[in-house]
């Protein structure tokens, strides 16, 4: 928790400000990882990422399909989320929805902006891959709606 307070708060603040600025300018190289690396570059006491093992920090949460395989801590704003070939299916209000995230060999990487434990819902800031729109978007994912794929959440380490 102390680790999160020193680094995670700053990571979340930087990601939020980059989201606000992104209407005018490209952040990083436009890729998911490029946005996260641009955030880390703006936080002086964050450890460099990704590590040689391809990790973004200390692994605090892993969910494979509908089953949670690791929960070392609550998900906090400023954590890094990695989504591999996820298929989400559930309800938003009375409507059912289907959503595919991080597929076709591309891994979605973003910064957690908010986490609602009761609904297992994360709001993520990540690079927008749609041409002609702002370069960073804020999207919500409900982890209990994950039917297949993998979600990993990393706690940012201090340098």
C-alpha positions in Angstrom: 0.0 0.0 0.0 2.8 2.4 0.8 4.4 1.6 -2.5 1.2 2.5 -4.3 0.9 5.8 -2.4 4.3 6.9 -3.6 4.2 5.9 -7.2 0.7 4.8 -8.2 -1.0 8.1 -7.3 1.5 10.0 -9.6 1.1 7.5 -12.4 -2.7 8.0 -12.3 -2.4 11.8 -12.2 0.0 11.8 -15.2 -2.3 9.4 -17.2 -5.3 11.6 -16.4 -3.5 14.8 -17.5 -2.2 13.1 -20.7 -5.8 12.0 -21.4 -6.9 15.7 -21.2 -4.0 16.8 -23.4 -4.4 14.1 -26.0 -7.2 15.9 -27.8 -4.4 18.2 -29.2 -1.3 16.0 -29.5 -0.1 12.4 -29.9 1.1 10.8 -26.7 4.0 8.4 -27.1 4.2 6.6 -30.4 0.4 6.0 -30.6 0.7 2.3 -29.5 -0.7 0.9 -26.2 2.8 0.3 -24.8 4.0 3.7 -26.1 1.3 5.5 -24.1 2.2 3.7 -20.9 5.9 4.3 -21.4 5.2 8.0 -21.9 3.3 8.0 -18.6 6.3 6.3 -16.9 8.7 8.8 -18.4 6.8 11.6 -16.7 6.9 10.0 -13.3 10.4 10.5 -11.9 10.4 7.8 -9.2 8.7 5.0 -11.3 10.9 2.0 -12.2 11.6 1.6 -15.9 9.2 -0.7 -17.8 8.7 -3.1 -19.2 11.2 -5.4 -17.4 13.2 -7.8 -19.5 10.6 -10.4 -18.6 8.0 -8.1 -20.3 6.3 -7.2 -17.0 5.1 -3.8 -16.0 5.8 -4.1 -12.3 4.7 -6.3 -9.4 1.8 -8.7 -10.5 -1.1 -8.1 -8.1 -4.1 -9.6 -10.1 -4.5 -12.3 -12.7 -7.8 -13.4 -14.2 -8.1 -16.1 -16.9 -11.6 -16.2 -18.3 -14.2 -16.1 -15.5 -11.8 -17.4 -12.8 -9.5 -15.2 -10.7 -6.1 -16.9 -10.3 -4.3 -14.4 -8.3 -5.4 -11.5 -6.1 -2.4 -10.2 -4.1 -4.1 -6.8 -3.5 -7.0 -4.7 -4.5 -6.7 -3.0 -7.9 -5.8 0.7 -7.4 -5.7 3.7 -9.7 -2.3 4.0 -11.3 -1.8 0.2 -11.7 -1.0 -1.1 -15.2 -3.5 -3.4 -16.8 -2.6 -5.8 -19.6 -5.5 -7.5 -21.6 -4.8 -10.5 -23.8 -7.4 -11.7 -26.4 -10.3 -11.0 -24.0 -14.0 -11.6 -24.9 -16.4 -9.9 -22.6 -20.1 -10.6 -22.6 -22.7 -9.2 -20.2 -25.4 -6.5 -19.6 -25.2 -2.8 -19.6 -28.6 -1.7 -18.3 -31.2 -3.9 -20.2 -29.0 -4.3 -23.2 -26.6 -7.3 -23.7 -23.2 -6.5 -25.1 -20.2 -8.4 -26.6 -16.7 -6.8 -26.6 -13.4 -8.2 -27.9 -10.3 -6.5 -26.4 -6.6 -7.0 -27.2 -7.0 -9.6 -29.9 -5.2 -10.4 -33.1 -1.8 -10.7 -31.5 -2.0 -7.1 -30.0 -2.0 -6.8 -26.2 -3.9 -3.9 -24.8 -1.9 -2.1 -22.1 -3.2 0.8 -20.1 -3.3 2.7 -16.8 -6.1 2.0 -14.3 -7.9 5.3 -13.7 -10.6 4.0 -11.4 -11.7 0.6 -9.9 -15.1 -0.2 -8.5 -14.6 -3.3 -6.3 -18.4 -3.9 -5.9 -18.9 -4.2 -9.7 -15.4 -5.4 -10.5 -15.2 -2.6 -13.0 -12.0 -0.9 -14.1 -11.7 2.3 -16.0 -8.6 2.3 -18.1 -6.7 5.1 -19.9 -5.1 3.6 -23.1 -4.0 4.6 -26.5 -6.8 5.0 -29.0 -6.3 2.9 -32.1 -9.1 4.6 -34.1 -7.7 7.0 -36.6 -9.0 10.6 -36.6 -10.0 10.7 -32.9 -8.2 11.8 -29.8 -5.1 9.7 -29.1 -5.9 8.5 -25.6 -9.3 7.1 -24.5 -10.9 6.2 -21.2 -12.8 2.9 -21.4 -14.5 0.7 -18.7 -14.2 -3.0 -18.5 -16.3 -5.2 -16.2 -14.0 -8.1 -15.1 -16.9 -10.3 -14.1 -18.1 -10.3 -17.7 -14.8 -11.8 -18.9 -15.6 -15.1 -20.7 -12.2 -15.8 -22.2 -8.8 -14.3 -22.4 -6.4 -13.0 -19.7 -6.3 -9.8 -17.6 -3.2 -9.0 -15.6 -2.8 -6.0 -13.3 0.7 -4.8 -12.2 1.6 -2.5 -9.4 4.1 0.1 -10.5 7.5 -0.3 -8.7 9.6 2.6 -7.3 12.9 3.2 -9.0 
